């Protein structure tokens, strides 16, 4: 029977060394070695089969005798302190070396979460698109790639499809995606390479259980890829889940886990509300667009003559955290009219009131002369209807 695929994060060697020190500090005064230490040791054995001893005691022994560069045969870190550490043993006289302690404290303060590191792939792609001379072309490329990551494209059976589709792409589906991008926009090989970096390659046989809401593979029976965004209580699930079987010899691609966490799942709501607004308002004189000005102007743009309505979609669990985020980046919101909050975020709480109370409205008004409005879907549609109605009356 094929194994169930689970969340995979590629840890850097810095991550692993940090974990070795962290686990050592955790168990050095205990009588029994915690399970986490054995798990980490197994991971190191698999990654460095030729140099990491199979026996845990032998492994900690060589950490006292061998320089780290002799155990791991690499020192390509961008962290100078880490490279200094590589020239020494991890332990000196039975204790952590001074360099190891310095590295541990430095890394603990400045480390990047592996999920966040993967998400930087998307930032690199966005920066790549923004740096191109042909802005219109790369606006289209960026939008198409973002939507493909969580919905396999804009259309299904000729109709707008805003329910997320299963986003495991078989090898021929990914290659067809690149053919379509080349045909529509003339992407280059360097464009293609950076887009490929948003996915991880998987080989069959593997079996996936699929979340009924976000269509991402489940991490385990009751845990979705990202329960922070995918809010459904999977422990109370009564609906049979879809499964996906990748057969022996088959190759497929799935969005990197950091991309899923920071872009794919929040993007489902962006695309959903965009599709609703497009269906309601777009016509010969009004256009509705995703990711205007390569995300410099929010998530959704409505153009009606000379009037430009800009909307950002924010999917935060806590209104206090979202308010803090906005206040720290208030300049990024000066062009916006509306911030849309998904309905499910407001269940059982006074989300909008808390958000409105805590956002720095005075600074926003002093600079822009207007009020940033926080709205749910119903309120957003009513606001846009009102604006467009007034424009029609003025014409």
N, C-alpha and C positions, 0 to 999 in steps of 0.2 A: 504494500500500500504506500502511495507517495506521501512524503512528509508534508506537514502543514507549514507553509512559509510564514515567517514571523518578521518583526521589525529588525532591520539590519542597519547598524550604524558603524561606519568605518572609523575606528579609533586611531588616532595618531600615536606614534611611539611616545610622545610627550604624555598623552592621556594615560597610556599603560604604565609608564614609570611613575607618574603621579599616583596611580591606583596602587602600585606596589608599595610605595611609601605610606600611603593613607591606610592601607590594610595592615601593614606592619605596625604602625602606631596604634591601630585599633586592637590588635591581638597580642602585642608583646608582653602585656602583663596578665594575660589570661592563660588558664591551664589547657584549654582546648582551642585548636585552630578553627576559626569560623569557616563555614561553608564557602563564603565569598572569596576567601583566600585560595581555596582549592579551585574554584571556578576561574579565577584570574590566572592561576598557574597553568591550567589546562589551555586557556586562550593563548598564553605566551608560548607554550609548547607547540601548539598548532601553527602559530605565526613564525616561530623561529626553531624549527625542528632540529636543526643541526647543532645548535649551541645551547639551548635551554634544557637542562637535565629533566628527565621524566620524574625523578623523585623530588618532592618539595623541599626536603631538608638539604639535598645536594644543591638545589637552586639557590637557596639563601646562603649556602656556604660559598658558592662562587661569586655571589654579590659582595662578599668580603675580600675575595682574592683577585678578581678580574676587573679590569676597567670596563665600563659599560660599552665602550666602542668595540671591545674584543668580544663581548657577548652578542651584541645586536648588529655589529658590522655596518653601522650607518651613523652619520652625525649631520643630517641635512636640515636641522631645525633652524628657524629664523630667530630663535631666542638665544642670544649670546651666553646667558647664564646656563642654559641647558647644554650648549656645546662645551662649556668649561667642565660641567659635571661629567660629560662623556669621557673626559680624559682621566677620570678618577674612579675609584671603587665607590659603591653606594654606601658601604659601611667602613668605618675606621675604628679599630679597637673595640669591635662588637657593638658600636653605636652608629647611628646615622652620621655621615660626614657633615661637616659644616656646609659644604656646597649643596649637599642633598637637602639639608634643612632650609637653606636660602631658596633653592629652587622650589621646594614644596610650598613655602609661604608666598613666593612670587606667583607661582602658577595658580594657587588657590584664589588669589585676588584678581588675576587677569585672565583666567582660563575662559575659553569659548566653549559653550555647550556644543557637543557634536551635531545636534540637530541644527543649531544656528550656523555652524560652519557649513553644513550642506546647503542651507538656505542662501549663503553667499553666492552660490552658483547662479541663482536667479538674479541677484544684484549685479553680478558680472555681466549677465545677459542683458539686463536693462541698461547698464552703463555702455555696453557695446552698441546697442541700438541707438542710444542718445548721442553717441560720438559720430554717427554716420552723417554724411552730407545730405543724402536723400531721406529726409525726415518722414515724408509721407509713406514711402516704401517700408521703412522700418517701424513706423507706427502700425502698419498692417501686419507685418511679420510678428512683432511682439504680441499683438492682440490675438492673432491666430494661434501662436504657440501657447500662450497662457490658457486659452480656452481648451485647446487640445489636451492639455495636461489633466483637466478634470471633466471633460465632456466629449472627447473624441470628435469635436467639431461643432460648428454653429447649427447645423441642420441634421434632422433625422427624418427620412421619408418625405423630404421636401418641406417640412414644417420646423419652426423654431422649437428646440428641445431644451427646456430648462431644468428638467429633472436630470440629475447627474447620471451619466452612463458608466458602466464598468470601465475603469481606465487602465486595465492591463492590456498593453498593446503587443500582439504577436509580431514577430520580426518583420513579416511582410506588411503589416499595418503601419509600422514605424517607417519602413522604407517608402511606402506609398505616401505617407505624410510629407517626406522630404521631396518626393517627386512633385507633389501638389504645390509645395512652397516654392520650388524652383520654377514650376510652370507659371504660377500666379505672380511671383515677386522677384524671381531671378536671384535667389539666395546663393551665396558663395560657399565654397567648401569650408571656409573658416566660420561662416554663420552656422553651417550644419554641425560642425564639430562642437561649438559651444552649446547648441540646442541638445545634442546627444548627451552632453554632460549633465542635463537635468534629470536623466533617467538612470536607473540601475538595471543591469542585465541579469536575467534569471534563466536557469536551465531546468528543464523537466527531467524526471517527473516531480511535480509539486502540486499540492492541492491547496486551494484558497477558499476560506469561508468569507463571504462578502457581506459587509454591513448593509442593512436594508435602507439606511438613510443616505449615507455619503458614497456608497458603492466602492469604498476602499476595502482592502483585505483586513479581516479582523486580526489583531495581535494574538488573541487567545479566545476562548469560548465566549467570554463576556466583556472583553476589552477591545474597543475599536482602535484604529490607528491613532486617533486623537480624541479622547473623551472630553478634552477641554473645549473643543469646537463641536464635535459630533456629540450632542447633548443627550441623546437617547439613553435610557436606562436599559442596558443590554441584559442585565440580570433578570428583568421582567419581560424579556422578549417572548412573544407567543407566536410570532410569524416565522415560518420556516425560512432559513437563510439560503440564498443562492450560493452555489459552489462553482468553482472554476478549476478545471483540471488541466494542467500543463503536462502533456504526455512526454514520455521518454524521447529524447532527441529534439524536442521542440524548444525554441528560444523565444523569450518574451521580454518586454521592458515595462518597468513600473516607475512612477515618479520617485525620486529620492525621498527618503523619509522626512528630511528637513524641509524639502519643497512641499511635501504633503501637509506637514504641520503648519507652515507659515504662509503657504500660497494656495494650495489646492482646496483645502476645506473651507477657509474663509472665502475663497473665490467662488464657491458654489452659490453663496448668497449674493455676491456681486453680479454674477451672471443671471441669477434668477430674477432679481429686481430689474436689471437691465432689460431682460426679455419681456417682462410685463410692461415696462414703460415704452418699449419699442412697439409692442402690439397695440397699446392704447393710443399713442401719440404720433408715431411716425407716419408721414404722408409726403406729398410732393414738395411741400414747403417747410416741413419740420424733419430733422434728422436726429437720431439717438445713437450715441457712440460710446464705446468702451475705452477706458484708459486714455482719456484725452491728453494730448501733449506728453505722451509717454509717461503717464501717471504723475506729471507735475501738477495737474489740475484735477485731482480726485480720481474717481472711478468711472463716473458716467457724465456725459455731456449731452444736453439738449440744445440744439440750434434752431431758432425760429426767427428768420430774418436776421436782424442785428442783435437780437436778444440771445444771450448765452447763459444757460442754467447749468451750474456745476454741482454735482452730488458726490459725496464720499460715503462709502459703506463701511461701518465699523462693527466688528463682531467680537466684542470684549465681554467676558463673563461679568466683571465688576465695573459699575459705572465710575467708581472712584479711580480705578486704574486708567480708564479711558480719559477721564477729565485730566488726570496728571499728564498723560501722554500728549493731549491737545495743548495744555498750558506750556509744556516744554518745547513744543514745536508750533506755537501759535501762528508764526509767519507763514507756515505751509497751508493755512486755512483761509488766508485773507481773500482768495479768489472764489471761495466756495459760498454757496447759498444754503445748502442742506447737508446734514449728516444723518444718514438713514441707519436706524438700529433694528435688527431683526426682531420679529415678534417674540420668538422663543426666549430672547434675553430678558424680556420684561415680565416673565411669568413669576408671580409671587413676590414682586418687589416694585418699589416706586422708582424704577430705573431712570426714566426721563427727568423726573423732578430732581433727583440727586445729581444727575449729570449737568442739568441747567444751573443748579446752585453752585457747583464747584468749578465750572469752566470760567476762565478769566474773561468775562463779557465786556468789561470796561475797556481793556486794551484793544480788543477786537473792534469795538465801536469807534474808539478814538482814531484808529488807523483807517477803517473802511467806511465809517458812517452808516453801517448796517448791522443787523443782528444775525448771528449764525444760528440757524434753526435746527433743532434736534427733533426728528420725526420718525414715526412708524410708517408702515407701508400705506395705510389708509390716509394718514395725514399728508404724506408726500404726494400722493396722487391728487388729493384735493387742492394742495398748494399749486401744483403744476397746472391743473385745470383752471384755477383762478388766474394765474399769470398769463396763460395762453388765451384765456377768454378776454382779458383786458387788452392784450395785444391785438386781438381780432377786432375789438370795438374801436380801437384807436386807428386802425388801418382805413 
